[in-house]
């Protein structure tokens, strides 16, 4: 969440940000000094809000520095770590029957023989219980799966269903408000799973992990290193370049265009059709070349050796 203080208090959740970038603005002063501003487009309940933040500290040393870089860094981290926070259906989260582990994620248990009761027939699959989420995937098709972070679980309970005792999970409104049912046999294992999930859900609520780890000092060092590398790359050594004499290429193009214009590649009205002759340089028969032209004039489209300008 991005927040700011005086003169008013407010905050913008990263989930509400639609676009963000920097813009150059001119402060309302006599000098009309240009400075960077942070632009944020936020969307809430189909209403668009635009925000523009500027640095009014007056410190000249910060005028050309990307003082809003941390906002972009955290926002990009937020976008890449949605599996920590959002319910995901049919995601690429399982490979060869193994869960793709997230950073800081620990697997506590793997339960096989779990029926997903979302359909009339039910689907047999497996549970993977971690410190961040509960994952179910079908044995027959591992792309049919559910990744459910504890953050999106509203309630857990065991209740009777037409299939017998089942684990019922109510997701939060932000997670779609789904009611998910799973059957685990025998009943003793179902109760153990329920206790484990209830405990992990409580612990997560006290110490949530949103998947974002940001160190401002490390980010600053990376930014300085990238700026230095870009500055070195922009330095062009003039000694490595030579100015080529393009007059040779223009001369070749002029000869070829003149030859084509005179119709030497087709029928010449004054001479009629000319019988082909064998060209030993090329190794095949070709139409005789007209007077005033050489084979090299028509064969070369670029000079064999470009000369440099003095």
MOHU-V961594 format. One record per residue. N is the residue number from 1. RES is the residue in one small letter. SS is DSSP state (a for helix, b for strand, c for the rest). OMEGA is omega in degrees with one decimal (NA if undefined). Layout:
{{N;RES;SS;OMEGA} {N;RES;SS;OMEGA}}
This chain:
{{1;x;c;178.4} {2;x;b;-178.0} {3;x;b;177.6} {4;x;b;-175.0} {5;x;c;-169.7} {6;x;c;-1.1} {7;x;c;177.2} {8;x;c;178.5} {9;x;c;178.9} {10;x;b;178.9} {11;x;b;176.9} {12;x;b;175.3} {13;x;c;-178.7} {14;x;a;178.5} {15;x;a;-179.0} {16;x;a;-177.6} {17;x;b;177.0} {18;x;b;-179.5} {19;x;b;177.4} {20;x;b;177.3} {21;x;b;177.0} {22;x;b;178.2} {23;x;b;177.2} {24;x;b;179.7} {25;x;b;177.1} {26;x;b;-177.2} {27;x;c;-179.9} {28;x;c;178.0} {29;x;c;-179.4} {30;x;c;-177.9} {31;x;c;-178.6} {32;x;c;-177.6} {33;x;c;178.2} {34;x;b;178.7} {35;x;b;179.9} {36;x;b;176.1} {37;x;b;177.8} {38;x;b;178.8} {39;x;b;178.8} {40;x;b;171.8} {41;x;b;-179.4} {42;x;b;-179.4} {43;x;b;178.2} {44;x;b;179.5} {45;x;c;178.1} {46;x;c;175.8} {47;x;b;-178.5} {48;x;b;177.0} {49;x;b;177.8} {50;x;b;-179.3} {51;x;b;177.6} {52;x;b;-177.6} {53;x;b;179.4} {54;x;b;177.6} {55;x;c;-178.1} {56;x;c;-178.3} {57;x;c;-179.1} {58;x;c;-179.7} {59;x;c;-177.4} {60;x;a;-179.0} {61;x;a;-178.4} {62;x;a;-172.7} {63;x;c;-176.5} {64;x;c;179.6} {65;x;c;179.0} {66;x;c;-174.8} {67;x;c;179.7} {68;x;c;-177.4} {69;x;a;-178.9} {70;x;a;178.2} {71;x;a;179.0} {72;x;a;-179.1} {73;x;a;-178.3} {74;x;a;179.6} {75;x;a;178.1} {76;x;a;174.9} {77;x;a;178.8} {78;x;a;-179.0} {79;x;a;-176.4} {80;x;a;-174.5} {81;x;c;-175.8} {82;x;a;-179.3} {83;x;a;175.9} {84;x;a;-168.7} {85;x;c;-171.4} {86;x;c;172.1} {87;x;c;-176.9} {88;x;b;177.2} {89;x;b;176.1} {90;x;c;178.4} {91;x;c;177.7} {92;x;c;-173.9} {93;x;c;-178.6} {94;x;b;177.5} {95;x;b;179.5} {96;x;c;177.2} {97;x;c;-179.4} {98;x;b;179.4} {99;x;b;173.8} {100;x;c;-172.0} {101;x;c;175.4} {102;x;c;173.0} {103;x;c;-179.5} {104;x;c;179.2} {105;x;c;178.6} {106;x;c;178.1} {107;x;b;-179.1} {108;x;b;-179.5} {109;x;b;177.6} {110;x;b;-174.6} {111;x;b;177.8} {112;x;b;178.7} {113;x;b;-179.8} {114;x;b;179.6} {115;x;b;172.7} {116;x;b;-173.7} {117;x;c;-178.9} {118;x;c;178.3} {119;x;c;-178.1} {120;x;c;-179.2} {121;x;c;-173.9} {122;x;c;179.1} {123;x;b;-178.8} {124;x;b;-179.0} {125;x;b;-175.9} {126;x;b;173.4} {127;x;b;167.4} {128;x;b;-176.5} {129;x;b;179.0} {130;x;b;178.5} {131;x;c;-176.6} {132;x;c;-171.4} {133;x;b;171.8} {134;x;b;-176.8} {135;x;b;171.2} {136;x;b;174.7} {137;x;b;-177.7} {138;x;b;178.3} {139;x;c;-177.3} {140;x;c;-177.4} {141;x;c;-174.2} {142;x;c;174.9} {143;x;c;172.8} {144;x;c;-170.7} {145;x;b;177.9} {146;x;b;172.1} {147;x;b;-172.7} {148;x;b;176.3} {149;x;b;177.5} {150;x;a;178.4} {151;x;a;-176.3} {152;x;a;179.2} {153;x;b;178.2} {154;x;b;-179.0} {155;x;b;176.4} {156;x;b;176.6} {157;x;b;174.7} {158;x;b;-178.6} {159;x;b;179.6} {160;x;b;175.3} {161;x;b;179.1} {162;x;c;176.6} {163;x;c;-176.2} {164;x;b;179.1} {165;x;b;-176.8} {166;x;b;173.1} {167;x;b;-177.7} {168;x;b;-179.2} {169;x;b;175.6} {170;x;b;178.9} {171;x;b;179.3} {172;x;c;178.6} {173;x;a;177.5} {174;x;a;177.4} {175;x;a;176.8} {176;x;c;-179.9} {177;x;c;-178.7} {178;x;c;169.2} {179;x;b;-175.5} {180;x;b;179.6} {181;x;b;-179.8} {182;x;b;176.9} {183;x;b;179.9} {184;x;b;177.2} {185;x;c;-5.1} {186;x;c;-176.4} {187;x;a;-180.0} {188;x;a;178.8} {189;x;a;176.5} {190;x;a;179.9} {191;x;a;177.6} {192;x;a;178.6} {193;x;a;179.6} {194;x;a;179.3} {195;x;a;179.9} {196;x;a;-179.4} {197;x;a;178.9} {198;x;a;179.2} {199;x;a;-179.9} {200;x;a;177.9} {201;x;a;178.7} {202;x;a;179.8} {203;x;a;179.6} {204;x;a;178.7} {205;x;a;178.7} {206;x;a;-179.1} {207;x;c;-177.3} {208;x;c;175.7} {209;x;c;-177.7} {210;x;c;175.0} {211;x;c;-176.3} {212;x;c;174.5} {213;x;c;-174.1} {214;x;c;176.5} {215;x;c;-175.5} {216;x;a;-179.4} {217;x;a;177.6} {218;x;a;179.1} {219;x;a;179.6} {220;x;a;178.9} {221;x;a;177.5} {222;x;a;179.9} {223;x;a;179.0} {224;x;a;178.7} {225;x;a;178.9} {226;x;a;179.0} {227;x;a;179.3} {228;x;a;178.5} {229;x;a;178.8} {230;x;a;179.3} {231;x;a;178.5} {232;x;a;-179.8} {233;x;a;-177.7} {234;x;a;179.4} {235;x;c;-177.0} {236;x;c;176.5} {237;x;c;-177.0} {238;x;a;-177.9} {239;x;a;-177.4} {240;x;a;-176.3} {241;x;c;176.1} {242;x;c;177.5} {243;x;c;-176.4} {244;x;b;177.1} {245;x;c;-176.6} {246;x;c;-179.0} {247;x;a;178.7} {248;x;a;179.7} {249;x;a;179.2} {250;x;a;179.7} {251;x;a;178.6} {252;x;a;-179.9} {253;x;a;179.6} {254;x;a;179.6} {255;x;a;-179.0} {256;x;a;179.2} {257;x;a;178.4} {258;x;a;179.8} {259;x;a;178.9} {260;x;a;-178.7} {261;x;a;-179.2} {262;x;c;177.5} {263;x;c;-177.2} {264;x;c;177.9} {265;x;c;-180.0} {266;x;c;179.7} {267;x;c;173.7} {268;x;b;-173.5} {269;x;c;-176.0} {270;x;c;-174.7} {271;x;c;-176.0} {272;x;b;179.9} {273;x;c;179.4} {274;x;c;-178.5} {275;x;c;178.9} {276;x;c;178.0} {277;x;b;-179.2} {278;x;b;178.6} {279;x;b;-177.0} {280;x;c;177.6} {281;x;c;-178.4} {282;x;c;178.6} {283;x;c;175.8} {284;x;b;-179.0} {285;x;b;-179.5} {286;x;b;178.1} {287;x;c;179.9} {288;x;c;179.5} {289;x;c;-178.1} {290;x;c;-179.5} {291;x;c;177.4} {292;x;c;-179.7} {293;x;c;175.1} {294;x;c;-179.7} {295;x;a;-178.6} {296;x;a;179.4} {297;x;a;-176.1} {298;x;a;-175.4} {299;x;a;-177.7} {300;x;c;172.7} {301;x;c;175.3} {302;x;c;177.7} {303;x;c;178.9} {304;x;c;178.6} {305;x;c;-179.5} {306;x;c;177.5} {307;x;c;-179.4} {308;x;b;178.6} {309;x;c;178.6} {310;x;c;NA}}
